[in-house]
């Protein structure tokens, strides 16, 4: 789930999700911090970057043709750029 999607949920919904995921300190967190904690929690379960994240990295690295690449192509291009 993306952080923007989590931020659109009510705080009570975020607390319910945090409870089910056993996020500690959830009762003291603001809505924004809950959304961020959940985003990081879900991301850590799936360490693979999203296509958007790869695209942003490719943009920062000035990789040509990035707008026409799919997720796997972006991942490969970013990894190759880091090696070189």
LINKAQUI-V983987 format. One record per residue. N is the residue number from 1. RES is the residue in one small letter. PSI is psi in whole degrees, 0 to 359 (999 if undefined). Layout:
((N & RES & PSI) (N & RES & PSI))
//
This chain:
((1 & x & 137) (2 & x & 154) (3 & x & 322) (4 & x & 322) (5 & x & 319) (6 & x & 321) (7 & x & 338) (8 & x & 345) (9 & x & 156) (10 & x & 155) (11 & x & 321) (12 & x & 322) (13 & x & 318) (14 & x & 319) (15 & x & 321) (16 & x & 316) (17 & x & 315) (18 & x & 321) (19 & x & 314) (20 & x & 334) (21 & x & 0) (22 & x & 47) (23 & x & 121) (24 & x & 150) (25 & x & 10) (26 & x & 327) (27 & x & 339) (28 & x & 357) (29 & x & 146) (30 & x & 167) (31 & x & 315) (32 & x & 317) (33 & x & 325) (34 & x & 314) (35 & x & 316) (36 & x & 316) (37 & x & 318) (38 & x & 318) (39 & x & 312) (40 & x & 323) (41 & x & 310) (42 & x & 323) (43 & x & 321) (44 & x & 333) (45 & x & 336) (46 & x & 90) (47 & x & 358) (48 & x & 129) (49 & x & 153) (50 & x & 168) (51 & x & 319) (52 & x & 318) (53 & x & 318) (54 & x & 320) (55 & x & 315) (56 & x & 320) (57 & x & 318) (58 & x & 322) (59 & x & 315) (60 & x & 324) (61 & x & 358) (62 & x & 46) (63 & x & 122) (64 & x & 145) (65 & x & 10) (66 & x & 328) (67 & x & 341) (68 & x & 0) (69 & x & 146) (70 & x & 179) (71 & x & 314) (72 & x & 322) (73 & x & 319) (74 & x & 315) (75 & x & 314) (76 & x & 316) (77 & x & 318) (78 & x & 315) (79 & x & 318) (80 & x & 323) (81 & x & 323) (82 & x & 327) (83 & x & 323) (84 & x & 999))
//
